[in-house]
Amino acid sequence: MLEAFIFATIFFGFFGIILKDNLMMKIIGMDVMSTGVIAYYVLISSRNGLFTPIMNESTQDNYADPVPQAVILTAIVIGFSIQALMLVGVMKLAQNNPTLETKEIEKNNTPIKN
């Protein structure tokens, strides 16, 4: 059931990127899709019966692999930096255009052929 919700989140973000014309909505859709992908990776990498890799008095043989945690943290940081870069690009476009609709921006910036 949780897997279905995660896939729905990924698809909502994907269709938000494809179907929305507003650049801010496209950025939000990409963020939603990124969140879904990270949640799916966490769901796949988590297993029952594994323990955190912290040494304690009881010796346990089934330790969780810490590498997926590092990969997820890296993915979150990269996603945040890409989102910030896209927002800066939208701010630069907003300085020259009165709207953030992609069709209007393309129409205003397309050179006229003679």
N, C-alpha and C positions, 0 to 999 in steps of 0.2 A: 504493500500500500504506500509506504514511504517512497519507494522507488517511482511509483506513478506520479506522485506529487512533484518529485524532483524533475522528472521528464517534462511534466506540464510547465514547470518554471522555465526550463531550458527552451521549450517551444514558444512560450509566451514572449520571452526575450528575443528569440529569433524572429518571430513574426512582427514584433515591435520594430525591429531594425528594418525589416523588409517593407512593411506596410505603412509606417508613419512617415509623414513628409517633414515634420518639424525636427530640426537637428537636435534639440534638447531631448525630445522623446526618443530619438535614435540612440543617444548616449545612455539614457536611462534603460532602454531595452538591452543594450550591450552589457550594462552593469547587472541587470537581472539574469541574463544568460550566463554571465561569468559566475555569479553566485550559485546558479544551478549546477554548473559544471564542477565547481569546487565542492558543493554538497554531495554530488554523486561520487566524486573521488573519495571523500571522507566515508561515505556509506560503504563503498567497495573495500576500502582499506581497513575498516573496523571489523573485528571478528570477536566472537564471544570466547572467553577462556584465556585471553591474553592479559598480561599485567604490564604496568608501566615499567620502563627499564631503570628502576631505582633500587639500589641494593638495600636490603633490610635484613633482619635477623632470620627470617624464614627463607630458605633457598627454594626458588621456583624456576623451573626450566623454560616455561613458555612466556618469553618476553615479547612485547610488541616492538615492531621495527620502528625506530625513530625517524627513518628517512622520509616516509610519507608526510610526517609533520613538517619537516624542513621544506619539502616540495610545496606543500599547501601554503606555508608562510611566504615562500618566494612568489607563488602565483598571486596571492593577495596583494603583495607589494607591487608587483608588476602591473596588475590590473588597476590599482589605484593610480600609479604613475601614468598609465595610458589614458585613464579617464581624465586626469588633470591636464594632460597634453591636448586632448580633444576639446576640453572646455576652453582652453586658451585659444585654440583654433576657432571655436565658435564665437568667442569674444572679439577676435580680429575680424571675422566676417560680419559681426553685428555692427562694427564701427562704420562699415561702408554700405551696409544694406539695412533697410528699415524693417526687415522681417527675417525670420529664421526658417521659413518654408523653402525647401530645396528647389522646388519648381520656380519660385519667384527669383531666387538667387541665380539659378541657371539662366533665366530669361533676362535678368538685368546684366549679367556678365558675359553673355554670348555676343561675339562680334557680329555685326551686321554685314552680310555679304552683298556686294553690288552686282 
